[in-house]
């Protein structure tokens, strides 16, 4: 049985970061953009690659954490640097981030930061009121019931729960943790009660394994008041010969078109006709196509990186638990920001290093194309 409790508190982890104005950066520097002109506004930072689940599409079931965790103070310094360059949204990920001690305190520190650029990309003038960060978290939900309220009080804005079935037996087969479904459902409801709704529920679909759950998830969205997002399975799993694990292939992917076709045939109830109604995107860089039903109850999102890549509007950058920058989920290399920090680089030097790395951000991934290579790390060791 995997460990289900957070790691011990690191005494360095709760150190308060220097105030925002202490950053020694070039004044009036432009916001962070890659070589294709895309503004980078979304940072995903993994605070651990440990996980208390062993989901069959992600892990071998045999290996645990492979990379180190940094003191929380070092993650906070990295975030402050990225915010100074134009990051507006920060998502805390793992592994399973709720295993990390000091997480609530980290959220409280992030909630004190303010964005550096206005929505149109121009810098804020001195003394002008700035917007708070959008602080989100992705979790498997197993430890969420007791942490939802403290996270909300600390300043968490949004939460996403990875939940790949609404049938308890199927759910346990996927996570390989017995009686896990009830724990996650309690966490989802606690997050709703804490005011973190609407909760997003992410479901990775595997053909012949949990694709029977599509209509049940639609009903779950309507009943629980959550946004369900189906995600096409990507080739990011750990290689494995373990019983019950899954190896990616194009045939295993349940595509956007299939999901839409099935839900277009599904009738929510006797008084509501069948058929999805498409909703407009919230932003150009949004990854999901959004739908509701004829009566407007429930929301379904479909994230289709395999059949409908959305790389052209990518606004995301990632930091791994050991402090490396990844410019894409499918990158073949990391860029060790933490090593630069340990060399004693100033904030200005680190900001320049980040800019140089971002200029190497890939135009797109190449899933399904001849010569495609899996990334240098698997999903659990990158951060969701």
Secondary structure, 3 states (H helix, E strand, C coil): CCCCCCCCCCCCCCCCCCCHHHCCCCCCCCCCECCCCCECCEEEEECCCCCCCCCCCCCCCCCCCCCCCCCHHHHHHHHHHHHHCCCCEEEEECCCHHHCCCHHHHHHHHCCCECCECCCCCECCCCCCCCECEEEEEECCCCHHHHHHHHHHHCCCEEEEECCCCCHHHHHHHHCCCCHHHHHHHHHHHHHHCCCCCCEEEEEEECCCCHHHHHHHHHHHHHHCCEEEEEECCCCCCCCCCCCCCCCCHHHECCHHHHHHHHHHCCCECCECCCEEEECCCCCCCCEEEEEECCCCCEEEEECCCCCCCHHHCCEEEECCCCEEECCCCCCCCEEHHHHHHCCCCHHHHHHHHHHHHCCCCCCCCCCCCCCCCCCCCHHHHCC
